[in-house]
Amino acid sequence: MSWMIWRVWKFTILPALYPDEPKAFPYLIPFIGHASAFFNDADGLLTRGREYFGETREPFSLTLAGEKLVILTSAQDAASAYKNTGSLSYDHFVKDLFQTYGVSHTTITRMYQPPQDFSNEKASSSNTLLQTENPSGKNLCHLQSDFYKQQLHPSERLDTLGVKFLGNINEHLRYDRISANYEVTSSKAQEGTNFKTISLYRWCREVLVHSATQTFFGKQLFALDPNFLQTFYTYDSTSWKLLYKYPRPFAQDVNTAKRSLVSTLTAYLTLPSTSRQDASWLMQTLEREQRAIGIDTANIAAMMMLAHWVINANAYKLCFWLLAYTFHTPSLLSKLLTETAPAIRSSNDVDMAYLTTHCPHLTATYHEVLRLTSSAASVRTAEAPTVIGRKLLRKGTKLMSPFRQLHFDERIFGPDAQRFVPERFLRDEGLVRSKGFRPFGGGTTHCPGRFVAKQEVFMFVVVVLHRFEVRLAGGTQTFPSLERKKPSLGVMDPVDGDDVLVEVREGSGI
């Protein structure tokens, strides 16, 4: 009887009393709410919630272990949330993320202090960017977003980084560099043909994560810990447990990997700066500015580990899916080979400008793969009463815009939105700028790495297509499935055990 009273009160009477607030998607167990369903298939839960309210795409709320979370599935509502920088804040999420990564409360406080608080401290140097190139008076946490943009947005700094990055990718993508880490010894290609059978997923991961780590951090990390990347792979595949605060007894794998990575980064940061001059401008600047406000090495290492993960978590998965679709679609493979051929200038030189401006099928495929595989989301907290989608959000309300819900909106992408159809971005060039296409977020949190991500994916794909002869092992394979059961904050993994096995040998191209 008490359960029936609770249910009628919660899902019938309260919505009638407060019709201007987002309605709650009903659940069976008080407090627990939708937690189990969210962790087992978040996108499926969100779809059921959207459908429950008649596909109106009005904001609705979930309950996750006692915490209310408002969901935005309308492209217009998501855009409104991005534009509202006055009463909707991203800082609560960042602070919580810092705490999750082991950053101390004192450090978080200092990261959010205004620059004038440090003007008289001995630790603060007069030539730090916080003091000299900060006309808006941003705290260091907000100013760091500018550092990322200065390094990763189109500029001379990005050009310098890009040359190094693409050079590293080019160097690792050689037949004689094929590693046992991704060669499949249990599956042999036809004898006498010089083909090697490799895991496409592990090939993309090994080359891109190694190249990005070396580009941004230099070579010292590998000297300190030859197993650094293997530890990162363990962390990356289980990071969702940390981000969603999975019970510690069930998250020992991710916590062990995190401690190891932070330990290596701490050792890295204790090396003389003169031995780390091959690190990127961005990493050197982040370290210098954080030390200037009195942050110790251990806390810098924790924040640097977060930066390393953000840099490396998505591009290799995006490459995997793009090549998976390409090798399973012979007509697309033929188009990409023909279209990108003029960009090949020599064995060590690919014309990136040509790839990004004269290859419409490659660009359309890139966008379509992002649309289909991205599970990123934007999160905000209401700092004051706020109206979104004609619904009132009380102060303290947390809201989330799951981009995957936008990317499958048939009103935007058509009745075939569930299918891989890259031509949709050729038929309607405005789709890539629509409010419903948000693979890199938007507003003040628009991913600054989107330009370099596109370059590294294009470089990897084009070198693979032109340097090697590649074919599906066995001729045909079942296309890998997306991992929908594990929460994801970026490009989704394939289901455990799903992969694309390819047979590779040196080609006659670059």
N, C-alpha and C positions, 0 to 999 in steps of 0.2 A: 504493500500500500504506500509506504513512504517513497519507494522508487517511482511509482506512478505519479505521486504528488510532485516530486522533484521534476519529472519529465514534463508534466503539463505546465508547471511554473516556468521552467527554463525555456521551452521551445514553443509555448503558446501564449502564456500571459505576458512574459517579459517583452517579446517582440511587439505585442499590441500596446504595451505601455510606452515603449521607446521605438516608434516606427521609423525615426530618423537615423537610427544606428544600424550598422551592418547586422544582418540576421545570422544566427549561429547555425551551422550545419549540424543537425542532430547526431548524437552519439549515445552509446548505451551505458558506459561506465563513468560515473562521476569522477572528476579530477583527472583520471587517465585520459579520457576523451579520445582523440584521434591519434595518440602517440604511436601505438603499435602499427596502425595502417600507414602513418607517415614514414616510419623507418623502413617499412617493407615495400612500399611503392608510393612515393610521394606524389608523382605525377598522376598516377591512377586515382589517388585520393582527391587531388585537386580537380580532376576531370569529373569525378562523381559529384563533388560539391557544386561545380558549375552547372552540371546537368540537373541537379536536384532543384535548383532555383530557376529552372525553365530556360536555360541558355540566355538569360538576360545579361549576363556578365556584370551584374552589379556586385559591389564588394560584399563578401561574406566572411564569417570568422570560423576558425578552427580552435580547438582546445588541445594543447599539447602538454600533458602532465601539469595541469592547473594553469598554464599560461595561455592567454588569448592572443591569437595571431590573425590579423585581418588580411585577406587575400584579394589582390587586384588582378583580374583576368582580362580587363578591357584595355586595349591599347591607349585609348584616350585617358583613362584613369592613371595608367602607368606614366604617361607623359605629364599629366598634372602633378603627380608626385615628384617627378624629376625637377619640374620647374619651381616647386615650392621649397625654396631653401631657407625660408623664414621660420616656419613652424615645424618642418620635418627635418630631422637630423640623422646623419649617418654615424655620428661620433659614438653613440652607444654601442653599435656593432663593432667598431674598431677597438674601443676600450675592452670590450668583452673578448675580442680576438687576441689582443695583447695578453690579457690575463690567462687565456687558454694556452698560450705559447710560453707561459712562465715569466712574462715581463712583470717586474715588481710594481707595486702600487706607487712607490716613490717615483719610479721612472715614468710611469704613465702620467702622473701629475706634472712632472717637468716637461714632458712632451707637449702638454696642453697649456703651459704657462705662456703669457705674452712675452715678447722679446725684451721689453723694458725691465722685466724682473731679473734679467741676467746682465744688464748693462754695467753693473758695478761689481760683478763677481769676478774673481781672479781667473776662474775657469773659462770665462768667456773672452775670446780674442776679438779685437776690434775689426778684424778682417773676415769674420765669418759671414756667410750669406744671410744668416738670420738677422744680423745687424746692418749689413751694408746693401743688400739687394732684396729688401722686404718692405716696399713702400706702403703696403696695406697693413703692416704690423701683424702678420699671421703668426700663430704659434708654430713650433717646429713640425708638429704632426701634419698640419695643413700645408705648410710650406714644402714638405717633402713631396707632395703631389706635383708641385711646380718643378721640382728636381727631376721627377720621372718624365714630365712633359719635355723639359729641356733636353733630356737625353734621347727620348724615344719618339718625339714628334719630328716631322720633316725639318731638318736643320743640318748644319755642318757636323754637329755631334752625332746625329743619327747616321750620317754618311760615313763617318769614321768608324762607328760601331758596326755598321752594316758591312763594310769591306772586311773587317776582321771576322765577323760572325759568318758571313757567307764563305769566306776563305776556309774557316774551320769545318763547315759542312762539306765543302768541296773536297777537303783533304780526307775526311773520314768516309766519304762515299766512294771508295775505290775497291775494286775487286779483291786486291791483295790485303785489304783491311777488314774483310768480312770476318767477323769474330765468332768464336764458339759460343758467345753469349746469346747469339740469335740464329746460328746455323743449326738446323734440325738434323741431328746425327741419326735419328731413328727413321728418317725418311730420305732415301737416296734418290737422286735424279738419275736419269738414264745413263748407264755407264758409257764412258768414252765421249761424252758431249761437253764436258767441262762445266756443266750446270751444277750449281750448289742449291740445295733446298733450304730455305730460311723462313723464319717467322717474320711476317711483315710487321706485326705489332712491335716485336722486340727490336727489329731493325730500325724502325722509326724512332723508338724510344732511346735506344743506345746512341744513335748518331746525333739526334737533336738535343738531348739532355746533356750529353758530353760537350757538344759544341757550344751550347748556351752557357753552361757552367764555366767553361774555359774563357769565353768571350767576356762575361761579366765579372768573374772572380779571378781570372788568371790561372796559372798551372799549380799554384802552391797547395790547393785543396787536395789534389790528387797525390801530391808528394807526401802530404801528411797522412792521408788515409786512402790507399788504393781501392778500398771497398766503399768509398763515399757514395758512388752512384747506386750500387746495389742496395745500400741502406736507404737511399732516397726512394728507390722503387718500392720498397716495403712500406715506407712512410706514405708515399703517394697513394698506394692502393688501399690504405686503411685510414687515411686522414679524415674521412667522414666521421669516424668514431670520436675523434678529438673535437671536431667542429660542432658536433651535435651532442657533446658531453655524454658519450656512452659510458656506462658504469665501468670504473677502472678495472675491476677483475676481468672484464670481457674486452679490455682494450690494451692489454699488455704489449701486444705487437707494435701498435702505433706509438705508445709511450716509450718503449725501448728504442725504437728507431729515432724518435725525436731527440731523446737524450744523447744518442750517439752523434747525430748531426750537429746538435748544439755544441757538444764537446769538441768536435773537429773544427767548427767555426770559431770557437773560443781560442783554440790553439793557433788558428790562422790569424786571428786578430792580435795575438801577442807577438807575432813575427814583426821584425822591423818593417816599417812602411816602405823602405827602400827595396825590400825583397818582394813587394807586392805592387810594383808600379805597372804591371801588366793588367791590373784590374781596371774595370771601366771607370769613367769619370763619375758615373752615378754611384757606384759602390764606395769609391774613395770619398765622395762628397757626403754621403749619408754617414759614414763613420766619423769624418772630421767634425761635422756639425753636431752629431750626438755627443761626441767627447767634449765638445766646447761647452755644453751645458751641464757637464758633470755626470754623464751616464757612464757606468762602468762597463768593462769588457763583456762580462757575462750577459748583461741585458742587451748590449749591442748585438751579441751573437744570437740571442733569441729573436730579435727583430730582423736580423739578417737572414735567419733561417726562413722566416715568413716570406721575405723578399725572394729568396731562392726558389721557394715553392711556387709562388705566384708566377715567376718568370718561366718555370718549367712544366707546370701542371697540364697545360692544354695543347700546345702546338704539336707535340708528337702524336697525340690522339687524333687531332684534326687531320694530320698527314695520313695517318693510318686509314681513317674513314674515306678520305678523298681518293687515295689509291685503291682501296677496297672497291669502291663504286666504279672506279676507272677500269680496273682489271676484270670486273664482272660485267662491264658494258663495252663490248668491242667497238661499237660505233663511236662512243665517247673517246676511247683510247686513240682511235684513228684521227679524230678531230684535234685532240690535244697534241699529238705528235706533229701534225701538219702545222697547226697554228703557232706552236712555240719554237719550231725549228729556226726561224730567223734570229731568235735571241741567242743562239749558240755562236759565240765569236771565236772561241778557242777551247782547248782542253781545260783551261783554268779560268775562263772568263765567260760569264753569262750576263747578258744585257738586262738588268733588272728593270730599267725604265721601260724597255720594250714589253716585258712580261706584264707589267702593271698597267700599261696603257693601250696595248695592241693585241691583247689576247682575251676577247670577250667570252669564249667558251670556258677557258680556265677560270676567269673571274666569276662567271655565273655558277660554275661547279663549286667553287670555294664558298660562295654565299649559300648555295643550296645545302651543302654539307653542314655548314654552320647552323642553318635553320633546323635541320633534322636532328642534329646530335648535341646541340647545346642545352644544358640544363641549368644554366646560371640563373641567378635571381638577384633582385635589388631589395634591400631591406632598409627601412627607415623607422624612426620613433617619433611620435607626435610630441613636440615640446609644448604645445598649446592646443586647445580645441581646433580642429581642422576639418573642413568639408572636402571630401573626395568622392566623386561619382554620386553626388547628392546625399551622401551618407556622412554623419558626424562621427569623427574619431576623437575620443576623449584624450586629454593629456595623459601621456604615458603609454598610449596604445602602440603596439608594434605592428607594422604592416610589411607585407612581402609582395613583390611583383615577380612571379615566376615566368621567365621569358618563354619557356616551352609552351605555356598556355597561349601566348600571343602568336607563336610561330605556326600554330596549327589552326588558326582562326580562318575558316573557309570564306568568311566575308572579305578577308584581305588576300589570301593566297589561292582561293578557288576551291572547287569541289575535290580536286586531286591533292589537297594539302598534305595528306598522309603519305604521298608517294614521292620518290626521288625524280624530280622533273627540273633539272637546272635551267631548261629553256624558259621557265617562268620569269627568270630575271633578265632574259633577253627580250621577251615580249613586252615586259613592263619595266623599264629601267628605273622607274620611280620606286619600285618595291624596296630597294636597298636603303632608301631614305624614309620609308614609311614608319609611322609610329609603332607598327606591329612587328618590325624587324629590329630586335635588340640583342644581338649576340654578344655585344661588348658593353651593354648597359647604356647609360646616357647621363645627361646632366653633369653635375660636378664630379660624378664617379665614373664618367665615360672612360673605359680602359685606355690608359696612355700607351699600352704596348700593342695596340691593334695594328699599327703601321709595320713594326718590326716583325710581328707575328705573320702578317701576310707575306712579307719578304722571305722569311725563313721557310714557310710552307711552299711558296712558289719555287724557291731555289731547290729544295729537296725533291719535290715532285718532278721538276724539269730535268734535273741531273739524273734521277733514276730512270726516267723515260728515254733519255737520249744516250746515256753512258752504258746502259746495260740492255741486254735482251732479257725480258721478263715474261714469264707465262705462269698461269695458275698450275700448281702442282697437281698432276692427275687429270688435267684438262678442265674439269668442272668441280666446283665445291659449293656447299651450302653457304649462303651469305651469312656472316656473323650477326648475332642479335645484340641489340643494345642492352646493357645492364640497367634494368629499371628498378631492381630491388634495393640497391644501395643508394642512399642519398648522394647527390652530386652537386657541386657548386660551379661546374664548368662543363667542358666537353665530356660526354659520357664514355665510359669504357665499354668494350664488348663483354658479354657474359663470360665468366671464367671458363676457360677451355675453348672458347670460340676464337678463331684467328683466321688469317688468310695465309696459307702456305704458298710461297712462290718459288719457282725455279729461276735462278739468275746466272747469267754468264756475261762476260765482257762483250759489249756490242761494238759496232763499227763507228759509233758516234764520238762524242767528246771523251 
